[in-house]
């Protein structure tokens, strides 16, 4: 076998291994993105059920929650205390929190991030708030945990009856 044939064979092997690695990496990335999305859905289920323990369990011990219009909340214990009060208020008001479809995000090693939209509906099913969120997660012990989490409203929804007054 001449040196050109050996080099071509080696190059083909390298390309084949690289292609397999890329396909495997893409499959792993899609799997991890699905796992991140599952955590977001679990957060919404636990929040709507008023289960502050379950919500807090999705955060790392040193996580930071950045709620709108309030100071940062540092650490899982403080985050749990925040959600004990917040979920109780939501339960009392009868509001339901839902996440929008197809959040954006990514994974790099043991770090992941998601951003998307949300809506809050009142007891009658009327949307009373829409907004967006951003979360950063770290994979520890095979589990994705939030390390930073924030959200904010788009603004107060305009009531349908607030149309412009009729001209005289």
N, C-alpha and C positions, 0 to 999 in steps of 0.2 A: 504494500500500500504506500503510495507516495505521500509526501507531506501535505499537498493540497487536499487530497482525499481525507486524510486524518483531520486536518483543520476544519473541513466542511462537516465532517461527522461530529466533531466536538461542538461546532457552532450550532448544528441542528439539535443536539442534546441540550445545550444551554438554553436555546429558544424554547424547546418543549418544556423544560423544567420551569422557566420563567412564566410561560403561559399557564401552566398548571397552578403555579403559585398565585398568579393574578386572579384566576378563576376561584381558587380556594379563598383568597383574601376577600374577594367581592361577596362570596357566599357567607363568610364569617361576618363581614360588615353588615350585610342585610339581616342576618340573624341577630346581631347586637342592636341594630336599629329597632327591630321588632321587639326586643326585650325592653329597650328604653320606652317605646310607645306603650308597652304593657304596664310599665310602672306608672306612667301618666294616667292611664285608664284606671288603675288600681287606686291612685290618689283621688280621682274624681268619685269613684264608688264609695271609698271610705269617707270622704268629705260629706257627700250627700247623705250618708247613713249616720252622720254625726259622730263617727268613730275617730276621735282625736288620737287615741293610742295607735291605731292602724296608720293614720296619716303621718304621725311623728316617726313611726318605724321606717318610713321610706327616706328619712334624712340621715346623713352621717352624724356622728357624735359632735363634730366641729362645724357642722353646716351653718350657713348664714341665710336667713330668710329676709327678703327685702320687700315687705308689703307696701302698697301705695299709701301715702299720707301718714306714715308711721315710722318710728325709728327701726333700724335693723334689729333682728332677733337672732342672737348668737347661741348656738348649741342646741342639741336635740331636746333637752329638758325644757328650755325656754320656748322652743318651737312648739312643743306639745302644749305648754301652758297657753300660748297664743291661740292654737287651734281648739283647745277646750272651749275658750270663750267664743271664738269666731264661728265654730260649727254649731254651738248652742244658739247663737243669734240667728244663724241661717235656718236652723231647724224651727225655731220659734216663728220666724217670718215666713216659713214655708217656701223658701227659694231653693232652686235646683241649679247646680253648676254643671255645665257640659263643655267638653272640649270640641273644637272644630276639627274637620277632617284634614288628613294629610299634613301633619306638622313637618317642618323642615328640621334637619339635624345632621349629625355626623358622629363618627366614632374614630378615635385615634388611641390605640392601645387600651388603657384602662380609663380613659376619659371620654365622655360623651356629652352631647348638648342637643337640646330640642328647643324649638320655638314654634309657636302656633297661636291660634285664636281660641277664645272662649266666649260663652254666652251664659247669662244668668237669667232664669225665668222665675216669675212669681207663681203663686198658687194657681192662677188661672191659665198659666202657660204663656203669658205675655213676656217678651224679652224686656228686661229692665236694665240690662247692662251688657255691653260687648267690650271686648278688649283683647289684649295679647299677653303672652307670657314667654319667658326665657328661663330655662333651667340648665344647669351644668351638673353632671353626675360623674361619680367615680365608681368603678367596679371594685368591690372589696369582698373577698370570700365568695366569688361567683355571683354576687348580687349587686345590682346597680342601686346606688344611693345618691340622693341629691346632696350636693355640696354648696350650691348657690341656687336660689329660686326667687324669681321676681315676676310681677305682673302689674299691669295697669289698664285702666278703662280707656276706651276710645272717647268717651264723653257721654253726657246724658242723652239717651235716645230722644229724638224729637217726637212729641205726641202727634198722631195723625190729624187731630182737630186744630192744629196750629197753622193751618193754611193761611196764606196772605188774605187780608180783609178785602172784601169786594169793593171795586171802584164805584164811586158815585156818579 
